[in-house]
Amino acid sequence: MRDAIDRYAKDDERDIVLFEPKELDEALIGIAVRIGLSVAAYDYNKLVDVHHKKLGMTLEEAEEWVQVNTMGAYVGDGTPVVVWVPE
C-alpha cells in the first residue's frame, strides 16, 4: 500500500505523510481526499492491533497510544486520518 500511495503522491505532486514505523502500514487503508487535500487513511482497529501484537503493548496501552499519540498528533495539513470501521 505504501508504494501505491507514494506513486499517487508523485503523480499528483503532493506530499502524503505516513505514520512510522512501517509496521503501521498494515493499518493503511488508502487515501482520504477532499478539495485540495489528500491524506493517508488508517483503520483504527488495525492500528491498535499492530501496536498490541507487533509493537508489544498491552491492549489498553495500544488503545491509549493510538488515541493520544496518533489520533492526537498534528503534523500539518498532511496529517493522516484515522477511520473507525465498524466490525
C-alpha positions in Angstrom: 0.0 0.0 0.0 2.8 2.4 0.8 4.3 2.1 -2.7 0.9 2.7 -4.3 0.4 5.8 -2.1 3.9 7.0 -3.0 3.1 6.6 -6.7 -0.2 8.5 -6.2 1.6 11.3 -4.4 4.2 11.6 -7.1 1.7 11.6 -9.9 -0.5 14.2 -8.0 2.6 16.2 -7.0 1.6 16.1 -3.3 3.4 15.1 -0.1 1.5 12.5 1.8 2.5 11.9 5.4 2.6 8.2 6.5 2.9 7.0 10.1 6.1 5.4 11.3 7.2 2.8 12.0 6.5 1.0 8.7 4.8 -1.8 10.7 1.8 0.5 10.8 1.4 0.1 7.1 -0.7 -2.9 7.9 -3.4 -0.5 9.1 -3.1 1.7 6.0 -6.4 1.5 4.0 -5.9 4.2 1.4 -6.1 7.9 0.8 -8.8 10.3 2.0 -9.4 13.1 -0.5 -11.2 16.4 -0.3 -10.9 19.6 -2.2 -7.2 20.4 -2.5 -6.1 17.8 0.1 -5.1 14.2 0.0 -4.1 12.4 3.2 -3.3 8.8 4.2 -6.1 7.0 5.9 -5.6 4.3 8.6 -8.0 1.8 10.2 -8.3 2.5 13.9 -8.8 -1.2 14.9 -5.8 -2.3 12.8 -3.6 0.4 14.3 -4.5 -0.8 17.8 -3.9 -4.4 16.7 -0.4 -3.6 15.3 0.6 -1.7 18.4 -0.6 -4.6 20.6 0.7 -7.6 18.7 3.7 -6.3 16.8 5.0 -3.5 19.0 4.5 -5.3 22.3 1.9 -3.1 24.0 -0.9 -4.4 26.1 -4.3 -3.8 24.5 -5.0 -0.9 26.9 -1.6 0.7 26.2 -2.2 0.3 22.4 -5.6 1.9 22.6 -4.3 4.8 24.6 -1.3 5.2 22.4 -3.4 5.4 19.2 -5.9 7.8 20.7 -3.4 10.2 22.3 -0.2 9.9 20.2 -1.6 9.0 16.8 -5.1 10.5 16.6 -3.9 13.4 18.7 -0.9 14.2 16.6 -0.9 17.1 14.2 1.9 17.3 11.6 0.4 20.0 9.3 -2.2 19.8 6.6 -1.0 16.3 5.6 -1.8 14.7 8.9 -3.2 11.3 8.3 -6.8 10.5 9.3 -7.8 7.5 11.4 -11.1 5.8 10.3 -13.2 3.7 12.7 -14.6 0.8 10.7 -17.4 -1.0 12.4 -16.9 -4.7 12.7 
